[in-house]
């Protein structure tokens, strides 16, 4: 079973150690604990955690809210705020970053675990978006500063997250883009593209087989499906037993 990875951003050592112990005991994968927003941003770009526990008051120039704003500019990762301050000004600032939850210190273990579970489940659901594009079956991909190429959806095999960047794999070639995968997926906005892990979105029309958790996409490509996405993926196909 693939564990849910969590980054802890907390500058109080005892609280950070307690959080790590709780999560480890409940089978979460704690990637690391950091004390500053600057370190958090660097680690998010390198490790792409599934969830972030973010203290609002941190060491360094950036507080938790400012850190979350910078992370959200590049990544679609659920963030749960931890704070011993619940004044309206702080809460209003936090709400503008659309956190997955907001827990007041001291928190109970049960409340923390429920907040993590809800945040992860909601993040796994496909976003409901509406498209205003005139071209419903293709997108333009920027090749360099001067050139763009029109790509038909049917030619796209899958999208892959690569830290702050992403790749679009087609029959012809792989296109490396400076935008994250969520932005590309929102622009495509097609029900034919579904998320199968935190790193991959596939074109279901290109699926040729499933072997365990490996999804076959023709003869040359395959991606691994996460257990948390399996039910949604399998519901897209008519399965004859």
Sine and cosine of phi, psi and omega as CSV:
sin_phi,cos_phi,sin_psi,cos_psi,sin_omega,cos_omega
0.00,0.00,0.75,-0.66,0.01,-1.00
-0.97,0.23,0.84,-0.54,-0.03,-1.00
-0.97,0.24,0.47,-0.88,0.09,-1.00
-0.98,0.17,0.83,-0.55,-0.05,-1.00
-1.00,-0.01,0.68,-0.74,-0.08,-1.00
-0.75,-0.66,0.70,-0.72,0.15,-0.99
-0.97,-0.24,0.78,-0.63,0.02,-1.00
-0.97,-0.23,0.83,-0.56,0.04,-1.00
-0.89,-0.45,0.98,-0.18,-0.14,-0.99
-0.44,-0.90,0.81,-0.58,-0.06,-1.00
-1.00,-0.07,-0.01,1.00,0.09,-1.00
-0.99,-0.14,0.92,-0.40,-0.18,-0.98
-0.84,0.55,-0.72,0.69,-0.06,-1.00
-0.90,0.43,-0.65,0.76,0.03,-1.00
-0.92,0.40,-0.68,0.74,0.02,-1.00
-0.87,0.49,-0.68,0.73,0.01,-1.00
-0.91,0.41,-0.63,0.78,0.02,-1.00
-0.91,0.42,-0.69,0.72,0.04,-1.00
-0.87,0.50,-0.72,0.70,-0.01,-1.00
-0.88,0.47,-0.67,0.75,-0.01,-1.00
-0.90,0.43,-0.68,0.73,0.01,-1.00
-0.88,0.47,-0.75,0.66,-0.06,-1.00
-0.91,0.41,-0.67,0.75,0.02,-1.00
-0.89,0.46,-0.66,0.75,0.02,-1.00
-0.90,0.44,-0.44,0.90,-0.02,-1.00
-0.97,-0.26,0.41,0.91,0.20,-0.98
0.94,0.34,0.46,0.89,0.18,-0.98
-1.00,0.02,0.42,-0.91,0.06,-1.00
-0.99,-0.17,0.98,-0.21,0.02,-1.00
-0.99,0.14,0.94,-0.33,-0.06,-1.00
-0.92,0.39,-0.71,0.70,-0.01,-1.00
-0.09,-1.00,0.27,-0.96,0.16,-0.99
-0.88,-0.47,0.74,-0.67,0.00,-1.00
-0.79,-0.62,0.34,-0.94,-0.12,-0.99
-0.95,-0.32,-0.17,0.99,-0.07,-1.00
-0.76,-0.65,0.40,-0.92,0.05,-1.00
-0.91,0.42,-0.60,0.80,-0.01,-1.00
-0.88,0.48,-0.70,0.72,0.03,-1.00
-0.92,0.40,-0.59,0.81,0.00,-1.00
-0.89,0.45,-0.72,0.69,0.00,-1.00
-0.87,0.49,-0.68,0.74,0.00,-1.00
-0.89,0.45,-0.69,0.73,-0.03,-1.00
-0.94,0.33,-0.59,0.81,0.04,-1.00
-0.88,0.48,-0.68,0.73,0.01,-1.00
-0.89,0.45,-0.49,0.87,-0.05,-1.00
-1.00,0.01,-0.56,0.83,-0.19,-0.98
-0.92,-0.40,-0.32,0.95,-0.02,-1.00
0.74,0.68,0.93,0.37,0.02,-1.00
-0.92,0.40,0.35,-0.94,0.07,-1.00
-0.96,0.27,-0.57,0.82,-0.05,-1.00
-0.60,-0.80,0.40,-0.91,0.06,-1.00
-0.77,-0.64,0.77,-0.64,0.19,-0.98
-0.99,-0.14,0.89,-0.46,-0.18,-0.98
-0.85,-0.53,0.92,-0.39,0.16,-0.99
-0.94,0.33,0.62,-0.79,-0.04,-1.00
-0.98,0.22,-0.61,0.79,-0.02,-1.00
-0.98,-0.18,0.94,-0.34,-0.12,-0.99
-0.86,-0.52,0.30,-0.95,0.18,-0.98
-0.95,0.30,0.47,-0.88,0.00,-1.00
0.99,-0.14,-0.03,-1.00,-0.08,-1.00
-0.97,0.24,-0.51,0.86,-0.05,-1.00
-1.00,-0.09,0.76,-0.65,0.17,-0.99
-1.00,0.08,0.00,-1.00,-0.09,-1.00
-0.89,0.45,-0.60,0.80,-0.03,-1.00
-0.93,0.36,-0.71,0.71,0.04,-1.00
-0.89,0.45,-0.60,0.80,0.05,-1.00
-0.90,0.44,-0.70,0.71,0.01,-1.00
-0.88,0.47,-0.63,0.78,0.02,-1.00
-0.87,0.50,-0.68,0.73,-0.01,-1.00
-0.94,0.35,-0.62,0.79,0.02,-1.00
-0.91,0.42,-0.67,0.74,-0.05,-1.00
-0.92,0.38,-0.34,0.94,0.05,-1.00
-0.92,0.40,-0.41,0.91,-0.06,-1.00
-0.86,-0.50,-0.39,0.92,-0.14,-0.99
-0.72,-0.69,0.54,-0.84,0.06,-1.00
-0.97,-0.25,0.95,0.32,-0.05,-1.00
-0.91,-0.42,0.79,-0.62,0.02,-1.00
-0.88,0.47,0.70,-0.71,0.00,-1.00
-0.84,-0.54,0.78,-0.62,0.08,-1.00
-0.94,-0.33,0.85,-0.52,0.01,-1.00
-0.99,0.13,0.61,-0.79,0.15,-0.99
-0.87,-0.50,0.76,-0.65,-0.03,-1.00
-0.35,-0.94,0.56,-0.83,0.15,-0.99
-0.99,-0.12,0.19,0.98,0.06,-1.00
-0.88,-0.48,0.85,-0.52,0.01,-1.00
-0.86,-0.51,0.45,0.89,0.04,-1.00
-0.92,0.39,0.45,-0.89,-0.12,-0.99
-0.87,0.48,-0.58,0.81,-0.02,-1.00
-0.90,0.44,-0.70,0.71,0.01,-1.00
-0.91,0.41,-0.70,0.71,-0.02,-1.00
-0.90,0.44,-0.65,0.76,0.01,-1.00
-0.89,0.45,-0.66,0.76,0.06,-1.00
-0.89,0.46,-0.68,0.74,-0.04,-1.00
-0.90,0.43,-0.65,0.76,-0.05,-1.00
-0.88,0.48,-0.49,0.87,-0.03,-1.00
-0.93,0.37,-0.27,0.96,0.02,-1.00
-0.99,-0.14,0.10,0.99,0.06,-1.00
0.79,0.61,0.86,0.50,0.00,-1.00
-0.93,0.36,0.40,-0.92,0.07,-1.00
-0.95,0.30,-0.46,0.89,0.04,-1.00
-0.17,-0.99,0.17,-0.99,-0.03,-1.00
-0.62,-0.78,0.93,-0.37,-0.03,-1.00
-0.94,-0.34,0.74,-0.68,0.03,-1.00
-1.00,0.04,0.65,-0.76,0.10,-1.00
-0.99,0.10,0.59,-0.81,-0.11,0.99
-0.97,0.24,0.61,-0.79,-0.04,-1.00
-0.96,-0.28,0.39,-0.92,0.07,-1.00
-1.00,-0.05,0.52,-0.85,-0.03,-1.00
-0.83,0.55,-0.68,0.73,-0.01,-1.00
-0.88,0.47,-0.65,0.76,0.01,-1.00
-0.91,0.42,-0.64,0.76,0.02,-1.00
-0.89,0.45,-0.73,0.69,-0.03,-1.00
-0.91,0.41,-0.63,0.78,0.04,-1.00
-0.91,0.41,-0.64,0.77,0.02,-1.00
-0.89,0.45,-0.65,0.76,0.02,-1.00
-0.91,0.41,-0.69,0.72,-0.02,-1.00
-0.89,0.45,-0.73,0.69,-0.01,-1.00
-0.90,0.44,-0.67,0.74,-0.01,-1.00
-0.88,0.48,-0.67,0.74,-0.04,-1.00
-0.94,0.33,-0.67,0.74,0.00,-1.00
-0.89,0.45,-0.69,0.72,0.01,-1.00
-0.91,0.42,-0.59,0.81,0.00,-1.00
-0.93,0.36,-0.46,0.89,-0.03,-1.00
-0.98,0.22,-0.31,0.95,0.00,-1.00
-0.96,0.28,0.63,-0.78,0.05,-1.00
-0.91,0.42,0.65,-0.76,-0.01,-1.00
-0.95,0.32,0.63,-0.78,0.06,-1.00
-1.00,-0.04,0.94,-0.33,-0.04,-1.00
-0.78,-0.62,0.34,-0.94,0.08,-1.00
-0.88,-0.47,0.60,-0.80,-0.06,-1.00
-0.97,-0.23,0.67,-0.74,0.09,-1.00
-0.92,-0.38,0.17,0.98,-0.03,-1.00
-0.95,0.32,0.61,-0.79,0.06,-1.00
-0.98,0.18,-0.43,0.90,0.02,-1.00
-0.98,-0.22,0.96,-0.29,-0.15,-0.99
-1.00,0.04,-0.15,0.99,-0.13,-0.99
-0.79,-0.62,0.35,0.94,0.00,-1.00
-0.29,-0.96,0.34,-0.94,0.05,-1.00
-0.69,-0.72,0.33,-0.95,0.15,-0.99
-1.00,-0.09,0.74,-0.67,0.08,-1.00
-0.91,-0.41,0.81,-0.59,0.00,-1.00
-0.97,0.25,0.84,-0.54,0.00,-1.00
-1.00,0.03,-0.67,0.74,0.10,-0.99
-0.48,-0.88,-0.22,-0.98,-0.06,-1.00
-0.91,0.42,-0.35,0.94,-0.07,-1.00
-0.94,-0.35,-0.38,0.92,-0.17,-0.99
-0.86,-0.51,0.58,-0.82,0.15,-0.99
-0.75,-0.67,0.45,-0.89,-0.02,-1.00
-0.80,-0.59,0.71,-0.71,0.05,-1.00
-0.99,0.11,0.80,-0.60,-0.02,-1.00
-0.88,-0.48,0.81,-0.59,0.08,-1.00
-0.97,0.26,0.60,-0.80,0.02,-1.00
-0.83,0.56,-0.61,0.79,-0.06,-1.00
-0.92,0.40,-0.31,0.95,0.03,-1.00
-1.00,0.04,-0.21,0.98,-0.01,-1.00
-1.00,0.09,0.81,-0.58,0.00,-1.00
-1.00,0.01,-0.77,0.64,0.04,-1.00
-0.32,-0.95,0.26,-0.97,0.13,-0.99
-0.94,-0.35,0.57,-0.82,-0.02,-1.00
-0.72,-0.70,0.76,-0.65,0.06,-1.00
-0.98,0.18,0.66,-0.75,0.02,-1.00
-0.65,-0.76,0.99,0.15,-0.08,-1.00
0.84,0.55,-0.85,-0.53,-0.03,-1.00
-0.99,0.12,-0.01,1.00,-0.05,-1.00
-0.91,-0.42,-0.09,-1.00,0.05,-1.00
-0.42,-0.91,0.25,-0.97,0.05,-1.00
-0.80,-0.60,0.58,-0.81,0.13,-0.99
-0.91,-0.42,0.91,-0.41,-0.03,-1.00
-1.00,-0.08,0.83,-0.57,0.05,-1.00
-0.84,-0.55,0.10,-1.00,0.06,-1.00
-0.88,0.47,-0.56,0.83,-0.10,-1.00
-0.98,0.19,-0.72,0.70,-0.07,-1.00
-0.19,-0.98,0.08,-1.00,0.08,-1.00
-0.98,-0.21,0.79,-0.61,0.01,-1.00
-0.97,-0.24,0.85,-0.52,0.04,-1.00
-1.00,-0.02,0.80,-0.60,-0.07,-1.00
-0.85,-0.53,0.46,-0.89,-0.02,-1.00
-1.00,0.08,-0.11,0.99,0.07,-1.00
-1.00,0.00,0.44,-0.90,0.05,-1.00
-0.98,0.20,0.21,-0.98,-0.13,-0.99
-0.90,0.44,-0.57,0.82,-0.01,-1.00
-0.88,0.47,-0.65,0.76,-0.01,-1.00
-0.91,0.42,-0.68,0.73,0.02,-1.00
-0.90,0.44,-0.69,0.72,0.00,-1.00
-0.89,0.46,-0.65,0.76,0.02,-1.00
-0.89,0.45,-0.58,0.81,0.00,-1.00
-0.95,0.31,-0.59,0.81,0.05,-1.00
-0.94,0.35,-0.75,0.66,0.11,-0.99
0.73,0.68,0.83,0.56,0.01,-1.00
-0.79,-0.62,0.65,-0.76,0.01,-1.00
-0.93,0.36,-0.19,0.98,0.04,-1.00
-0.97,0.24,-0.21,0.98,-0.02,-1.00
-0.94,-0.34,0.85,-0.52,-0.05,-1.00
-0.79,-0.62,0.52,-0.86,0.00,-1.00
-0.99,0.13,0.78,-0.62,-0.01,-1.00
-0.91,-0.41,-0.19,0.98,0.09,-1.00
-0.27,-0.96,0.09,-1.00,-0.01,-1.00
-0.94,0.34,-0.20,0.98,-0.02,-1.00
-0.95,-0.32,-0.22,0.98,-0.14,-0.99
-0.71,-0.70,0.65,-0.76,0.21,-0.98
-0.83,-0.56,0.79,-0.61,-0.08,-1.00
-0.92,-0.39,0.38,-0.92,0.17,-0.99
-1.00,0.03,0.94,-0.35,-0.11,-0.99
-0.90,0.44,-0.36,0.93,0.03,-1.00
-0.95,0.30,-0.20,0.98,-0.01,-1.00
-0.98,-0.19,0.03,1.00,-0.01,-1.00
-0.97,0.26,0.78,-0.62,0.03,-1.00
-0.91,-0.41,-0.14,0.99,0.03,-1.00
0.05,-1.00,0.31,-0.95,0.05,-1.00
-0.73,-0.68,0.81,-0.58,0.00,-1.00
-0.83,-0.55,0.99,-0.12,-0.10,-1.00
0.92,0.39,-0.88,-0.47,0.05,-1.00
-0.98,-0.19,0.10,0.99,0.02,-1.00
-0.99,-0.10,0.81,-0.59,0.03,-1.00
-0.99,-0.17,0.86,-0.51,0.00,-1.00
-1.00,0.07,0.76,-0.65,0.01,-1.00
-0.83,-0.55,0.98,0.21,-0.09,-1.00
0.99,0.17,-0.28,-0.96,-0.05,-1.00
-0.99,0.11,-0.35,0.94,-0.16,-0.99
-0.96,-0.30,-0.29,0.96,-0.16,-0.99
-0.79,-0.61,0.55,-0.84,0.15,-0.99
-0.43,-0.90,0.52,-0.85,0.05,-1.00
-0.73,-0.68,0.43,-0.90,-0.02,-1.00
-1.00,-0.02,0.72,-0.69,0.00,-1.00
-1.00,-0.08,0.73,-0.68,0.07,-1.00
-0.98,0.20,0.52,-0.85,-0.03,-1.00
-0.87,0.49,-0.59,0.81,-0.05,-1.00
-0.93,0.38,-0.33,0.95,0.00,-1.00
-0.98,-0.21,-0.11,0.99,-0.18,-0.98
-0.86,0.51,-0.71,0.70,-0.04,-1.00
-0.88,0.48,-0.69,0.73,0.02,-1.00
-0.90,0.43,-0.62,0.78,0.00,-1.00
-0.92,0.39,-0.75,0.66,-0.08,-1.00
-0.92,0.40,-0.43,0.90,0.01,-1.00
-0.93,0.36,-0.22,0.98,0.00,-1.00
-0.99,0.17,-0.17,0.99,-0.11,-0.99
-0.86,-0.51,0.51,-0.86,0.15,-0.99
-1.00,0.06,0.93,-0.36,-0.10,-1.00
-0.98,-0.20,0.89,-0.47,0.04,-1.00
-0.98,-0.20,0.86,-0.51,-0.05,-1.00
-0.99,-0.16,0.00,0.00,0.00,0.00
